[in-house]
Amino acid sequence: MKLQKTACDYIDSVCRNIRSRRERELFRAELSDHIEQKTAELMRGGRAQEEAERAAVESLGPAKTISKGMNAVYRPAAVKYIFLATTLFLAFLNAAPWLAFLFNIPNMPLAVFPAEGDTAVIGGADGPTRIFVSSGSWSMISFILPLLLAVFACITVWLFLRPKFGGKNNDMHPRT
């Protein structure tokens, strides 16, 4: 059964105020199915289609109330976006030394490239000179940053891909 102008206007006014685009489209289909079922039920009771549709719409209540309730239930979790921002920041911190090194390559003399291990050879006025660096090339930061990035990336992926379960009564039905 095709919905008439009354129901379509009501559905548009409800869905216009739902913030989440994905939830808006899902709720639009659900709401139109509900109005169609209620209208068919009232028409079996002997009402005309337009009158049954108007009664079905009135039984749902004001559009603003339904939109407000939907926005409360389906609001995006801020935790997901905090973890995403932190993960991106940690990825930048991990990549920053390598990016700085790569962008500085044209300005570096060939003898200054980092050597493996704790020594480096540089060119001096009297020829090649070997210097010994007192700290190793490995530091605690170079261990912690990739570890933090891996942990935050795993948590972020889990937060974005986990199924969402609805409402306060939590019937364990995924919202999808």
N, C-alpha and C positions, 0 to 999 in steps of 0.2 A: 504494500500500500504506500502510495506517495503522500508525504506530509504536505500539508497546505501552509499558507503564509503565516498563520498564527504560530504554529509549532516551529517553523523555520526561523522566524524572528526571535522566538524565545531561545532556541538553541544558539543562535548567533550572539544574543546578548549575554548568555551564560559564558560561552566560549571566548568571547572577546576579552573578558577580564581574567582569564586563566593565563598565568605568566609563562609556564612551561609549554613550548610549542608541541613537544612530543605528547605530553599528557593532554593537551588541548585537543589534538586530533583523536586520540584514543577515547577521551571523554565525549567528544562530539558523536562518535559512532555509538557509544554505549547509551548516551542520552536519547538519541534518535530511536534506537531500538526499544528503549523503555517507553517512550511516548507512543510509538507504533503499537506496542503490545497493549498498553493501557487504553488507547483509542479503540483497538479491535475489541477489547473486552467490553468497553462501554457501548460500542456499536451492536454487539451481540445482545446487549440489554435493551436495545430498541432506540437508541439515540442516533441522530444524523451525524455524519462524519465531522462536520465543522463543530457542532456542539460537543461531540465526544472529545475531539481534539482540544477544544478550549478547556473542558473540564479536566482532561489529563494534564494540561499545562498548569492550570490553577492548583491542582493537587500537589505539584512539586514545590510550590512556594516561590518566593521572589528570586530572580536571577542573581542579584548581588549576593544573597546569602549562600547560594550554591557555589558561586565563583570563589567567595571568600573561604568557604570550607575546603574546596579543592586546592586552593593555594596553600592553605595550612597543612594539608596532608602531603602534597607533592612538592613542597619547596626543596630546592637543591641543597644538599648538605654542604656546608661551608668547609667541613673537614677535608673533603675530597680536593677542593681547590687549594687549600693551605698546603696539603701534601704535594700536590702537583707543582705549586710555586717553589716549595722547598727542594723538590727533586730537580727542577730546572736550574735552580741556583747552584745546587751541588754539582750538577753536570757542567755548568759554566766554570765553577772553581776547579774541577778536575781538568777541564780542557784549557783553561787560561794559560798555564805555563807552556803548554805545547803550541798553542796558537801564537803566543808572544815569540816563541823561538822560531816558528815557521815564518812569521811575518818579518822577522829581523834577519833572516838568512841573507838577503842581498846586501845588507850593510856589514856583514861579518867577514873578517879575513879568514881564509881557510884554516889557519892554525888555531883558531879559537873554538872550534866545535867541541862539544863536551866529549871527554874521553870516558871509556868504561872504567869502573873501579874508582880508586881513591887518588889517582894521579892524572895529570894533564901535561901535555907538552905544548909549550908556547915558543914563539920565535922571539928571540931577544936581539940586541944589537951585536952581541958576540956569537950568535948562532943559536941553535935549538937548546932550550933549557927545560929540564924536567922539574915540575913543582909537585910537592906533596900536599894534599889537602887534608887538614886535621879531622874533618868530619866526613863520614861516608856519604855517598850519593843517595843513600836510603835514609829517610827520616820518618818519624812517627806520623807526620802529616801525610806523607805519600802513602801510608798504609790506611790511615783513618778515613781520608776523603773518599777513596773508592769503595770502602766498606760501607760508609754512610750512604753513598749514592746507591749502592746495591740494595740496602735495606729500605730506603725511602722509595726506590723504584718499585720494589716488590709490593710494598704497602699501597702505593698509589695505583698500581695495576689492579690489585685486589679490590680496592675501594671503587674503582670505576667499572669493574666487571662482575662484581658480586650481585646476586639477585636481590631485588628490593622487595621487602615484605611490607604489606600495608598496615595502616592505622594502629590505634591504641589497643584494640582488642586482638590484633595480630592473629588472624585465622590461619596464618602460614600459607596464604595464597599469594604467589608472586604477582606483583603489579605489571611486570614486563614492559 
